[in-house]
Amino acid sequence: MNRVTIAIAAFFGLALALYWQTQIKRSEMDAIKVVGVERPDFIADDLRTTQFNEQGLIESRVTAEHMEHYASSDITHFTKPVYLIYPENGKAQWQLSADQGQLNKQSNQISLENNVIIDAIDIEEPLQSLTTNDVSLDLTTMIGSSQDMVYIKGKGFMIQGLGLHADLNTQKLSLLSQVEGTYESQ
């Protein structure tokens, strides 16, 4: 063999070794990627938003310290959300707040977790405040539910119970079990 043949063989051998090395690195990088970890498409701090219905009436207002939206699942995560809910008549009646929240646009549901407080906007409402650890609210039907302990404060009464079913349009509320109440005479 002459020197040119050896040089060409060495050149191709080196090229093959470098190609093989990059393929190994690429497969290692693919193995390092965590399957299922999704990055948010939108991030906002100090969020303030207003949503309108087809008639142009306000449907809801949302403020939050932090928001992350994931377009692939159409889910939005909130930190310290505050929702103002406007049922059928177009007037704000309820303010919902929590430490964490999640909005699923596909099912049109809000899930609030940790230190959930639902306050009546009108000070004349008999039911003034509802506190629990977890609430889900369907924005289409305005029906909320919880399986956790619920504490209700109103004008002259306090009630607690396990589980909740609430229709914000009709303003009907049911505690599902273990209900205890304290009433004050006025």
Phi, psi and omega per residue, in radians:
M1 nan 2.480 3.119
N2 -1.690 3.064 -3.060
R3 -1.133 -0.625 -3.113
V4 -1.143 -0.758 3.131
T5 -1.120 -0.734 3.123
I6 -1.141 -0.712 3.136
A7 -1.135 -0.731 3.124
I8 -1.150 -0.756 3.118
A9 -1.101 -0.711 3.118
A10 -1.161 -0.691 3.126
F11 -1.094 -0.845 3.113
F12 -1.158 -0.625 3.081
G13 -1.110 -0.739 3.103
L14 -1.148 -0.742 3.119
A15 -1.090 -0.740 3.112
L16 -1.118 -0.729 3.122
A17 -1.122 -0.737 3.114
L18 -1.167 -0.709 3.097
Y19 -1.096 -0.771 3.138
W20 -1.094 -0.713 3.137
Q21 -1.125 -0.723 3.122
T22 -1.174 -0.605 3.107
Q23 -1.160 -0.676 3.097
I24 -1.140 -0.764 3.115
K25 -1.077 -0.738 -3.133
R26 -1.114 -0.742 3.133
S27 -1.196 -0.569 3.050
E28 -1.158 -0.700 3.122
M29 -1.150 -0.689 3.097
D30 -1.131 -0.630 3.125
A31 -1.217 -0.524 -3.129
I32 -1.284 -0.575 3.141
K33 -1.024 2.276 -3.128
V34 -1.434 2.187 -3.128
V35 -1.269 2.332 3.064
G36 1.573 -0.111 3.109
V37 -1.423 2.151 -3.068
E38 -2.014 2.452 3.096
R39 -1.714 2.510 -3.125
P40 -1.186 2.570 3.099
D41 -1.480 -0.524 3.125
F42 -2.337 2.465 3.038
I43 -2.328 2.404 3.099
A44 -2.471 2.490 3.007
D45 -1.985 2.567 -3.091
D46 0.904 0.932 -3.100
L47 -1.259 2.422 2.990
R48 -2.460 2.112 -3.100
T49 -2.497 2.630 3.091
T50 -2.224 2.310 3.139
Q51 -1.985 2.343 -3.118
F52 -1.933 2.658 3.061
N53 -1.567 -3.059 -3.085
E54 -1.156 -0.427 3.118
Q55 -1.483 -0.053 3.139
G56 1.530 0.131 3.097
L57 -1.510 2.630 3.117
I58 -1.177 2.281 3.136
E59 -1.731 -0.716 3.104
S60 -2.838 2.731 3.012
R61 -2.218 2.416 -3.106
V62 -2.286 2.336 2.928
T63 -2.186 2.627 3.126
A64 -2.775 2.615 3.064
E65 -1.173 -0.680 -3.088
H66 -2.585 2.524 3.139
M67 -2.447 2.448 3.026
E68 -2.305 2.195 3.139
H69 -1.960 2.336 3.121
Y70 -1.981 1.879 -3.044
A71 -1.180 -0.610 -3.077
S72 -1.102 -0.625 3.115
S73 -1.807 -0.131 -3.120
D74 1.013 0.700 3.133
I75 -2.050 2.427 3.119
T76 -2.112 2.252 3.103
H77 -1.796 2.412 -3.130
F78 -2.158 2.556 2.960
T79 -1.950 2.226 -3.103
K80 0.955 0.939 3.131
P81 -1.330 2.618 2.991
V82 -2.314 2.033 3.138
Y83 -1.855 2.337 2.910
L84 -1.824 2.065 -3.066
I85 -1.743 2.313 3.130
Y86 -2.017 1.654 3.109
P87 -1.147 -2.882 -2.952
E88 -0.836 -0.668 -3.018
N89 -1.425 -0.055 3.043
G90 1.451 0.128 3.088
K91 -1.898 2.407 3.117
A92 -1.121 2.197 -3.133
Q93 -2.101 -0.461 -3.038
W94 -2.356 2.464 3.010
Q95 -2.051 2.135 -3.136
L96 -1.905 2.288 3.092
S97 -2.400 2.725 -3.128
A98 -2.861 3.015 3.066
D99 -1.371 -0.624 -3.136
Q100 -2.351 2.585 3.093
G101 -2.589 2.762 3.122
Q102 -2.510 2.292 3.090
L103 -1.977 2.158 3.073
N104 -1.849 1.863 -3.070
K105 -1.226 -0.482 3.131
Q106 -1.143 -0.777 3.139
S107 -1.674 -0.115 -3.132
N108 1.008 0.789 -3.113
Q109 -2.098 2.478 3.016
I110 -1.875 2.336 3.001
S111 -2.071 2.158 3.118
L112 -1.983 2.420 -3.080
E113 -2.386 2.591 3.043
N114 1.154 1.963 3.086
N115 1.021 0.879 -3.137
V116 -1.388 2.222 3.111
I117 -2.257 2.223 3.069
I118 -2.010 2.008 -3.109
D119 -1.934 2.485 3.018
A120 -1.346 2.412 3.110
I121 -1.298 -0.732 -3.109
D122 -1.407 2.166 -3.124
I123 -1.253 -0.180 3.115
E124 -1.540 -0.125 3.117
E125 -1.100 2.425 3.095
P126 -1.119 -0.707 3.099
L127 -1.623 2.049 -3.051
Q128 -1.735 -0.636 -3.041
S129 -2.658 2.502 3.102
L130 -2.300 2.263 -3.115
T131 -2.199 2.397 3.085
T132 -2.771 -3.071 -3.120
N133 -1.764 -0.352 -3.034
D134 -2.726 2.252 3.095
V135 -2.440 2.439 2.980
S136 -2.011 2.377 -3.117
L137 -2.298 2.183 3.050
D138 -1.486 2.025 -3.079
L139 -1.272 -0.335 3.112
T140 -1.316 -0.848 -3.096
T141 -1.659 -0.240 -3.061
M142 1.056 0.630 3.091
I143 -1.888 2.215 -3.133
G144 -1.981 2.709 3.129
S145 -2.617 2.734 3.081
S146 -2.663 2.631 3.062
Q147 -1.896 -0.015 -3.094
D148 -1.581 3.069 3.061
M149 -1.157 2.387 -3.088
V150 -2.150 2.332 3.110
Y151 -2.065 2.201 -3.084
I152 -2.082 2.318 3.046
K153 -2.089 2.383 3.108
G154 -2.502 -3.008 3.124
K155 -1.244 1.789 3.080
G156 1.460 0.219 3.119
F157 -2.671 2.751 3.006
M158 -2.398 2.335 -3.122
I159 -2.333 2.502 3.008
Q160 -2.349 2.625 3.136
G161 -2.905 2.936 -3.132
L162 -1.775 2.099 3.125
G163 1.560 2.606 -3.063
L164 -2.546 2.452 2.929
H165 -2.336 2.108 -3.066
A166 -2.346 2.321 3.029
D167 -1.901 1.879 -3.067
L168 -1.280 -0.365 3.088
N169 -1.258 -0.827 -3.124
T170 -1.559 -0.132 -3.113
Q171 1.033 0.687 3.065
K172 -1.858 2.398 -3.046
L173 -2.351 2.375 3.101
S174 -2.290 2.263 2.947
L175 -1.601 2.379 -2.923
L176 -1.483 -0.579 -3.139
S177 -2.826 2.966 3.106
Q178 0.880 0.809 -3.066
V179 -1.460 2.274 3.054
E180 -2.329 2.492 -3.122
G181 -2.442 2.693 3.059
T182 -2.247 2.196 -3.129
Y183 -2.056 2.438 3.097
E184 -1.870 2.351 3.080
S185 -1.387 2.478 -3.084
Q186 -1.959 nan nan
